[in-house]
Amino acid sequence: MRRTYFLTIIVLLASLCWGQNKAQLSFKLLSVHVKGLQRLPEDKVVAASGLQLGRITTEQDFQQAVQKLAETGLFTDVAYKYQYTTAGCDLELQVSENEKLVPILFDNFVWFSDDQLLSTLHTRVPLFEGKLPLNGGLPDQISDALNAILAERKIAGHAEGIQAGSMNGPIDEYTYTVKFHPVIVRNTDFPGAGQPEIPPLQAAAKPISGQEYLRSAMRPHEKLDLLPVYLSRGYLKAQFSDSQAKIVSDGPRTVVDVSFPVKSGTQYHVTDVRWAGFSAFPADKLQALIHLKPGQPANAVQLENDLEAVQKLYGTKGYLIAHVKPVPTLNDSAATVSYELNVTEGDQFRMGDLTVDGIDQAAADKLIAQWQIKKGDVFDDSYLQQFFQVMYHDIGLSRSYSVVPKQNVDRQNKTVNVALHFVPRK
């Protein structure tokens, strides 16, 4: 902690001491100013420090104020300096605001709108501006305030907050949930949806009815079940907003109807499809796997499936890490899209070792003799499935087995080792 003292009148030091401890100076606090603020209002920061103008204060009070601000997590650095005269003390707080803040999600606070909660929290937690730091005590202050709000409304349950983010990704949100109070979905609707899309949306949302309502749980449904309804029809910029819940009945458990607001945007039609980066296969063979047709709506869901088929085709020639990236060029005024499909073929892999275990050696040798991809041959990623469906013949096993295959890809040597593990069936 950095401290700078400006002693304007040294000879008055003794007169400013209170009590017997001359090292513990006391001052009438005349002013407090905060330097370094970018977002937060100065009066809110001063209020959060606990300091009050006109009160008799000591340097210990200044230290406690600095610590109080630092513990919120909203600042990466907090220091102070002051100067005093016979009239009192002027204090300057020097801060650096924490830029790493994340938004807040009210997961199942169905009794309030987001605006109501944010407004109330802003009143009760003055430094709360809608986002929270990943460290510090401010998130706990929000939990306490939310629990007070629930208690005032006599809503059974307990508010808890957790940091949240996508799998293997950074923390990008603080999620607050009312625990021990189930909120159940009854019906769903889709504000903003066109009539043609409503039946498939209703069908896609059917599994949601009867589930517990959590906004965080609704988001995967929006992305995986609802959004494809639009992407398959060429609405490439369609977006769903966070779900909204309306209470149908309230009691030991709360029943809600859930709305999924959607903006469909423009419906795009295909003009052309071009290929780039390919060499292992001719363009016409790749294009034969693509169902996009000029003049038709751009079915992005079908395109994704088609590109998976292209990757499987590459796997038959040993290109196990090949992938295709679609690059759309949108013409908003004409409502059209052209695609360039960029192929990255990667290394070509060859057959490594084939091992068989779980059966006697004679039977294993018979099976190995049937395996047609020899060591050093270009590996066919589809061959393993074909082998047991078409090529495999009886090798004289005395009982029934299940086969557990494993492919070990050696990127350094560009080989694939195949292990076939036979497990007796019960």
N, C-alpha and C positions, 0 to 999 in steps of 0.2 A: 504494500500500500504506500503510495507516494504522498507525502505531506509537506506542505510549504507554509511557512509562517511569516507573516509580515507584521512585525512589531513596530507600530507607528510611534508609540510614546513609551519608551522603555521605563522611564521613571515612574510611570503609573502602574507598574506591574503589581506592586504590593497592594494598592488600593482595589485592584480587581480580584484579589483572592478572597474566597469565602471560607470561613472556618479556619481551622488550624493548619490544614494541608495546603501550603502555598503552591505546591506543584499542580494542584487540581484547580485550574482557572475556571471561572464562571462568567458567562456573558449574557447580556440581553440580546436575543437574536433579532437583528434589524432587517436582514434580507437574505434570501437564498436564491441563487441563480444557477442554472444548469447549462454547461457548455458541452457541445458534441452531439446534441439531439438531432436526429434526422426525421423520425416518424412520430415519436411520442411527444405529447404536449408537456410543456414544462410544469404547469400547475399539477398535473397528474403525478409526475415524477416526484415533485416536492411532497405532495400529499402521501405518496407511498413510502417516502423516507421516514415518516413519523415526526418530522421536525415541524414546529409551530412558531410562527413569527410572534415576537413579543415575550416569549417564554425565556426564562433563565436557563441556559444550556452550558454544557461542559464539552471538552474535547471528547470525552467518552461518548456523549450523545452523538457527536459527529461520526465517530467510528462505528457506532451501532447503526446509524442511518446508512452509511456506506455498505456495511455488511448486509443490511436488510435489502438494499437494492441489488447487490451482487447475487444474493441467494435466489432472486426471482428467476435467474437464467436469461434475462432480457439484455444483459450487458456483458461484454467480454472484458471490460476494464472499468473500474470505478475508483476515483480518488477525490481528494478534497484539498482546498486551501482556504485560509481565512485571514482577515485582518480586523483589528479591533482598535477602538478609541475609548475614551471615557464614556461615550454614549452607548456603546454596545459593539456587536460583532456583525460583520458581513461575510457570509459563507458562499463559496463557489464550489459546486460539485462538477467534476470533470468525468464524463462517461464516454464509452464507445458502445454503440448499440450492436446487439447480436443480430447478424443478417440471416442466420440459419434458423428460420421459423417455419413451422408447418401448419396447414389449416386444420380445423377441427370438424369432426363429423359427429352429429347427434344420431346415434344408431337406431334407437327405438323410442325416442321421446315424443310419442304420438299425441300427447296432450297439448303440445305447444308447437307453434310455428318456429322455424329457424330464426326469424327476425325477432320474435318475442324472447327467445332464449338469449340471443346475442345482445339484445338491448338490456335485459335484466342483468346478465353477467357483466356487461360493461359498467353498469351502475355499481354493482357489488364488488367487482374486482377492477379498480380504476385503471390499472396498467394493461388490462386485456383489450387488445385491439382486433381480435378475430383470429389471430394465429398464436402458436405457442412454441417456446423453445424446447429442445429435446432434453435439456438438463435444467435443474433448478426447481424451485418450489411453486412456480406459477401454475403448472398443471394440477397440483394438489389443491391449490386455492380454488380452481375451477370445480374440482370434484366436491369440495366442501360447499360451494355455492349451489351447485346442482342438487345436492342432497337437501339443502335448506329449502330450495324451491319445491322439491317433491314433498317434503314434510308439510309445507304450508298448504299444498293442494291435497294433502292426506292421500297421497299415492303410495301404496305399499311397494317397496323395492329400494334398491341401493345403487347409486350411481358410481360406476368405476370407469377409469380411463386407462387405455393402453396405447402404446405406440404401435403403428401399423404401417405395412409397406408390402409391395409385391414380393413374391418368393425370390430370394437371393438378390433382392434389390434394396435400395436405401429406405430408411424410414421417411414416409412422405405424408403422414397424417396422424392426428391424435383422435382416437375413436372412444366416445363416451357411451356407455350402455347402461340401461336400467336392469340390474340383475334381480333375479327371484320374482319377476313379474312377467309371465308369458303374454306376448302379444301375437295373436294368430290371424293369418290372412284369410278373408272370406272370398271376395271377388277381386278381379283386376279390370282396369280399363286403360285406354291409351290416348290421352288428349293429344291432338295434333295429327293423329293417324288418318289416312284416307280410307274410304270405305273398302277398296279392294284389299287393303292390308289387314283390316280388323279380324277377319276369320282366321288367317294363319297366325296372327299375333295371339289370339285367344287360345288356339290349339297349342302354341309354343309355351304359353303361360299356365296352362292347365295344371302342371305339377306343383305350381307355387301355392295353390289353394290348400289350406290346411297346414301349411308350414308356419313356423315362427317367423314373425316379421323382424328383420334386421336389415337396415339399408346396406350394410356391408355384404350381407348374403344375397341381396337382390342384384347387386352389381354384376356378379358372374352370370346370372340369368339374362341380364340386359345384353351382355357382350356375346354370350355363347348361344342363347336361344332366340332372343328378340331381334337383335341387330341383323343377323343373317337373313331375316325376312326382307329387309330393305336391300342389303347387299346383293342378294340374289336377283333383285329386280332393277339393278342399275343405279340405285340411290347411294352413290359411293361416299357421300359426305353426311349421311344420316347420323344423327346423334340423339342419344337418350340422356335426359337430365336425371338427377337423383330422384328416386321414387318418393312419392308423397302418400301418407296414410291418413285416412279419415275414419274416426271411431264410429263403429256401428253399435257396439254395446260395451259397457265398462263394468268391471266387477273384479272378482278374484283373478279372472283372466280377461284380457281386453281383445275384442274382435274388431278388425279393421278391413276396409276396402282400400286397395292399393292402386294408385295411378302411376303410370310410367309415361311421363311427358316426352314426346318425340318431335324432332324437326327433321323431316325427310330430305329437304334440300332438292337439288336438281336430279332428275333421272337422266343418266348418261347412256348414249348409244355408241356402239363400237364403230370406228371407221376402219382400222386396220390393225394387224398384229405382225410385228417384225421380230426376228431372232438375231442375237449377237453372241459371240464368244464360243460357238460350237465348232467341233471338228470330228467327233467320234461318230456322229450320225448326220445324214443329210437333213436339210431344213424341212423337206416335205414329210419325212418320217416323224419328225418332232411335231410339226404342225397338225398331223393326223390325229394327235392325242388332244388337241385343243378344240373345245366346242364353241368358243366365241365366234360369232359370225357378224360380218359388217351389216349395219343397219338394225341389229337387234340390241336390246338392253344389255349392258355390261354385267353379266352374272359373275360377280367376284367370288362367290362361294364355289361355283362350278370351276372357275379358273384355278382356285387353290387345289381342288381335287385333281384337275388335269395336270398341274405341275408336279403333284406327288406321283402321278403315273409316269411323267417324264423322268423323274428321279429314279423310279424303279427300272425304267428302261436302261438308264445309264448303269444301274447296278448289275445288269446282265452282262455288261462288258467290263466289269471290274472297277468302274468308277463309283466307289462306295460313298465318297464324300461330295459328289457332284450336287449342286443345287442351282435353282433358277430363281432369279429375282425379277418380278414384274415391275416395270417402271411405267406408270400411266402418265400420259400427257393430256390434261383436261382442257377442253375449250368450253368455258362456261357460257359464252354467248350463243354457241351453236348446240350446246348440250351434248357434246360428243367426247369420246376418249379414244386415244390410240395407245397401244401397248408396245413397248420394247421388252422382250424377254431375254434378259442377260444371263447366259449360262457360264457358270464356273465349274469346269469339269474336274479339276483336281487330279490327284495321282491315280494311276491305274494299278489295282491290286491283283496279285496272283495267288494261286492255291499254295498253302503251306502244308503243314502236317495234318493228317487225319488220324485220330485216335478213337478207339472203341473200348469201353469198359462196362462191367456189370454182367457180361456173358463169357462163356469159355472161349479160349483162344481160337479153336477151330471155327466156331460160329463167327467170331470177329473177323477172321481171315476171309471167310466167304463174303461177308458184307463189304469189306474193303475192296475185294475183287470186283464187286458190282459198281463201286463208286467210279464214275467215268471221268471226273475232273482230276487229273494227275498233278502231282506236285510240280509247280512252275507254270502250269496252264493259267490263262486268264480266268480269274474267279467270276463265277456267276452267282449273284446274290439270291437269285430265285431258285437255284438248283436244289437246295436242301429240301424245300417243300415238294418240288417235283419228284425228287428221289423216292420219298416214301409214298407218294400218291401213284406213281407210274412205274418207276424202274426197280423198286425193291422187290426181291423175290424171297420166298421162304428159305431160311438158312438153317432149318432143323432145330429150332428152339423147342424145348420140352414143355414150356409154359408160356403164359402170356406176359408181355412186358409193355411198359410205357417207355418212350424214348424222350430223354431230355437233351436237346441239342444246345451247343454253345459255340458261338463264333468269336474268336479272339482276333481282333484286328491289330496287326503290328505295323504301325505307321512308319517306323524307322526302316524296316525291311520291305515295306509295301507288300505284306503277305497276310493271308487269313488262315489261321489254324482252326480246324473244326474238330470238336469233341462230341461224341455221341455216347451218352450215358444211359444204359438200360436199367430200368427199375422194375422189379417184379410187381405185377398187379396182385392185389389181394383177392 
